[in-house]
Amino acid sequence: MAANLDKYLDLFRDKKAFAHIATVMSDGSPQVTPVWIDYRQGRVVFNTARGRVKDRNLKKGAKVALSVIDPDNPYRYVQVRGVVANVTEDGAVEHIDALAKKYMGVDKYPFHSPKEKRVIYEIEPTSVQGMGNN
C-alpha cells in the first residue's frame, strides 16, 4: 500500500529540493547519492544514466530510502521508504530536460552525452515520516 506524501508535495513538485537516495551495493553496504526529484501519480520519480552506481543497484522491486530537506526551512524534512515500481528509458531524455528546467532554469539538460542512456526510476512510497509541517 502506498504511503501518503500529501503534506510534502511542495518538496517534490515545486521546490528545488534535492533528495538523497540510499541504495544497497552488491556487498550489502549502503550508498547515498543526491538526485533531482519529481512526483507523478503517487510516486517519487528521479532520473539517472545507465551504468551509474545507483542504476546498477536499482532494479524493479528493489527497496530504497530517500530524504528531502526543505530548502526554505532546514528543520522541515521528509523521509520516504519504498520500492522501485517502474524503470523505463521511455521519455527519460525529456524528463531530464524537464528536471533541468526546474532545477537550473534551462530548457535542456546541459550535460547530455551521446554515449549516455537516461533512465527514469519510479519509487512507490511504503513509509513516510517527516517533521516540520504546518
C-alpha positions as CSV (number, residue, x, y, z in Angstrom):
1,M,0.0,0.0,0.0
2,A,1.3,3.4,-0.9
3,A,2.1,5.9,1.8
4,N,0.8,9.4,1.8
5,L,3.1,12.3,0.8
6,D,0.4,15.0,0.6
7,K,1.9,17.2,3.3
8,Y,5.2,17.2,1.4
9,L,4.2,17.5,-2.2
10,D,5.7,21.0,-2.5
11,L,9.2,19.5,-1.9
12,F,8.7,17.1,-4.8
13,R,6.8,19.3,-7.2
14,D,7.5,22.9,-6.6
15,K,10.8,23.5,-4.8
16,K,14.4,22.9,-5.9
17,A,14.8,20.4,-3.2
18,F,17.4,17.6,-3.7
19,A,16.7,14.1,-2.4
20,H,19.4,11.9,-1.1
21,I,18.6,8.4,-2.2
22,A,20.0,5.4,-0.4
23,T,20.6,2.2,-2.3
24,V,22.3,-1.1,-1.4
25,M,25.5,-2.2,-3.0
26,S,26.0,-5.9,-4.0
27,D,28.1,-6.4,-0.9
28,G,25.3,-5.1,1.3
29,S,26.9,-1.8,2.1
30,P,24.8,1.4,1.7
31,Q,25.3,4.0,-1.0
32,V,23.8,7.5,-1.0
33,T,23.5,10.0,-3.9
34,P,21.8,13.4,-4.2
35,V,19.3,13.5,-7.1
36,W,16.8,15.8,-8.6
37,I,13.2,14.7,-7.9
38,D,9.8,14.7,-9.4
39,Y,6.4,13.4,-8.4
40,R,3.9,11.5,-10.6
41,Q,0.7,9.7,-9.8
42,G,1.7,9.0,-6.2
43,R,5.3,8.0,-6.9
44,V,8.6,9.7,-6.3
45,V,10.5,9.9,-9.6
46,F,14.1,10.6,-10.4
47,N,16.4,10.2,-13.5
48,T,19.9,8.9,-13.9
49,A,22.2,7.5,-16.6
50,R,22.7,3.8,-17.2
51,G,25.8,2.4,-15.6
52,R,26.0,4.8,-12.7
53,V,26.2,3.2,-9.2
54,K,22.6,3.8,-8.3
55,D,21.4,2.4,-11.6
56,R,23.5,-0.7,-11.0
57,N,22.0,-1.0,-7.5
58,L,18.3,-0.5,-8.5
59,K,16.1,-2.9,-10.2
60,K,12.3,-3.2,-10.2
61,G,11.2,-4.3,-6.7
62,A,14.4,-3.1,-5.0
63,K,14.0,-1.3,-1.7
64,V,15.2,2.2,-1.4
65,A,15.1,5.1,1.1
66,L,15.3,8.8,0.4
67,S,15.2,12.0,2.4
68,V,14.4,15.6,1.3
69,I,15.1,18.8,3.3
70,D,13.0,21.8,2.6
71,P,15.5,24.4,1.1
72,D,13.4,27.2,2.7
73,N,13.4,25.6,6.2
74,P,16.1,23.0,7.0
75,Y,14.1,21.9,10.0
76,R,11.4,20.6,7.8
77,Y,12.1,17.3,6.1
78,V,10.6,14.1,4.9
79,Q,12.0,10.5,4.8
80,V,10.5,8.1,2.3
81,R,11.0,4.3,2.2
82,G,9.7,2.5,-0.8
83,V,10.2,0.1,-3.6
84,V,11.2,0.6,-7.3
85,A,7.8,0.3,-9.0
86,N,8.9,1.1,-12.5
87,V,12.1,1.5,-14.5
88,T,12.0,2.9,-18.1
89,E,14.1,4.6,-20.7
90,D,10.9,5.8,-22.4
91,G,10.7,9.6,-22.1
92,A,13.9,9.8,-20.0
93,V,15.6,12.4,-22.1
94,E,12.5,14.7,-22.0
95,H,12.3,14.0,-18.2
96,I,15.9,15.1,-17.5
97,D,15.2,18.2,-19.6
98,A,12.1,19.0,-17.5
99,L,14.2,18.5,-14.3
100,A,16.9,20.8,-15.7
101,K,14.2,23.4,-16.3
102,K,13.0,23.1,-12.7
103,Y,16.4,23.0,-11.0
104,M,18.6,25.0,-13.3
105,G,16.1,27.2,-15.3
106,V,17.3,25.9,-18.6
107,D,15.4,24.2,-21.4
108,K,17.8,21.4,-22.0
109,Y,19.9,19.4,-19.6
110,P,23.4,20.9,-20.3
111,F,25.3,17.7,-19.5
112,H,23.8,15.4,-22.2
113,S,26.2,13.0,-23.6
114,P,25.6,10.9,-26.8
115,K,27.2,8.0,-25.0
116,E,24.7,8.1,-22.2
117,K,21.3,6.4,-21.9
118,R,19.0,8.1,-19.5
119,V,16.6,6.1,-17.3
120,I,13.6,7.0,-15.1
121,Y,13.0,5.3,-11.7
122,E,9.6,5.5,-10.1
123,I,9.5,4.8,-6.3
124,E,6.3,3.6,-4.7
125,P,6.3,5.0,-1.1
126,T,5.6,2.4,1.6
127,S,6.5,4.6,4.6
128,V,6.7,8.3,5.1
129,Q,7.9,10.2,8.1
130,G,8.6,13.9,8.4
131,M,9.0,16.8,10.6
132,G,8.1,20.5,10.5
133,N,4.9,20.6,8.6
134,N,2.3,23.3,9.3
